[in-house]
Amino acid sequence: MRYFLELSYNGTPYHGWQRQPNAISVQEVVEDSLSILLRIKIEIMGAGRTDTGVHAKQIMAHFDYHGELEMDSFKYKLNSILPAEIAIQNLYNVKDDAHARFDALSRSYKYYVTIEKDPFRINKSYYLKKSLDVDLMNEAAKLLLNYTNFKCFSKSKTDVKTYNCTITNAVWEQNGSQLIFSISANRFLRNMVRAIVGTLIEIGEHKLNLSDLIRIIKSEDRSQAGYSVPAHGLYLTEVKYPKTIYKTDGRKEW
């Protein structure tokens, strides 16, 4: 039987989602905890691969197990084993061919910037000691929806078949001293959100203008875009799936 795990984590102690040979990752910790609880080796497939220090308010991962699991009891036992930085939110019984990565319809991220020193946002938000033109940044964010090739924001030497992504939402909001950038797309390239945010911040600082953004996108050259903002301000917030992948009546409706 195939299950989807819905989990969240504070990425500060981890070297990203994906299991690595010489560093601790979220995937490794979850797989090891599942293996202890179910007493067989369990491997999971995540909806995406967050980088070192990036957080997730919601991410899905699938795994296979031969038996039927009682949702509430299983969630309680697994959370008891996992460290404080990782929490299981839900468990779903899905169709045998459901895939956490390939069946995802869209993914959403938020990036948090604070413009006043706040000790309670250390490792949770990017502290920027500058005032920003938020209105201009929003004008620039809207332009992103007009394009699909985002090679200019992709980490170099990335092995992908296409740099095309369909962005459906990109907007800045200000809440007091905190700025929040929200972005949704069908897929994201490695480092894409952090490079977009860095470029939009440079526009907000009036170092770049709207025509510069268009030029950067058309260049397909990462060196033309802005800097990559720190990982600790980035959160994966939602991964959406078609409701048809769920077996049970208690499935989550998207």
Rosetta blueprint (number, residue, H / E / L):
1 M L
2 R E
3 Y E
4 F E
5 L E
6 E E
7 L E
8 S E
9 Y E
10 N L
11 G L
12 T L
13 P L
14 Y L
15 H L
16 G L
17 W L
18 Q L
19 R L
20 Q L
21 P L
22 N L
23 A L
24 I L
25 S L
26 V H
27 Q H
28 E H
29 V H
30 V H
31 E H
32 D H
33 S H
34 L H
35 S H
36 I H
37 L H
38 L H
39 R L
40 I L
41 K L
42 I L
43 E L
44 I L
45 M E
46 G E
47 A L
48 G L
49 R L
50 T L
51 D L
52 T L
53 G L
54 V L
55 H E
56 A E
57 K E
58 Q E
59 I E
60 M E
61 A E
62 H E
63 F E
64 D E
65 Y L
66 H L
67 G L
68 E L
69 L L
70 E L
71 M H
72 D H
73 S H
74 F H
75 K H
76 Y H
77 K H
78 L H
79 N H
80 S H
81 I H
82 L L
83 P L
84 A L
85 E L
86 I E
87 A E
88 I E
89 Q E
90 N E
91 L E
92 Y E
93 N E
94 V E
95 K L
96 D L
97 D L
98 A L
99 H L
100 A L
101 R L
102 F L
103 D L
104 A L
105 L L
106 S E
107 R E
108 S E
109 Y E
110 K E
111 Y E
112 Y E
113 V E
114 T E
115 I L
116 E L
117 K L
118 D L
119 P H
120 F H
121 R H
122 I L
123 N L
124 K L
125 S L
126 Y E
127 Y E
128 L L
129 K L
130 K L
131 S L
132 L L
133 D L
134 V H
135 D H
136 L H
137 M H
138 N H
139 E H
140 A H
141 A H
142 K H
143 L H
144 L H
145 L H
146 N H
147 Y L
148 T L
149 N E
150 F L
151 K H
152 C H
153 F H
154 S L
155 K L
156 S L
157 K L
158 T L
159 D L
160 V L
161 K L
162 T L
163 Y L
164 N E
165 C L
166 T L
167 I E
168 T E
169 N E
170 A E
171 V E
172 W E
173 E E
174 Q E
175 N E
176 G L
177 S L
178 Q E
179 L E
180 I E
181 F E
182 S E
183 I E
184 S E
185 A E
186 N L
187 R L
188 F L
189 L L
190 R L
191 N L
192 M H
193 V H
194 R H
195 A H
196 I H
197 V H
198 G H
199 T H
200 L H
201 I H
202 E H
203 I H
204 G H
205 E L
206 H L
207 K L
208 L L
209 N L
210 L H
211 S H
212 D H
213 L H
214 I H
215 R H
216 I H
217 I H
218 K H
219 S H
220 E L
221 D L
222 R H
223 S H
224 Q H
225 A L
226 G L
227 Y L
228 S L
229 V L
230 P L
231 A H
232 H H
233 G H
234 L E
235 Y E
236 L E
237 T E
238 E E
239 V E
240 K E
241 Y L
242 P L
243 K H
244 T H
245 I H
246 Y E
247 K L
248 T L
249 D L
250 G L
251 R L
252 K L
253 E L
254 W L
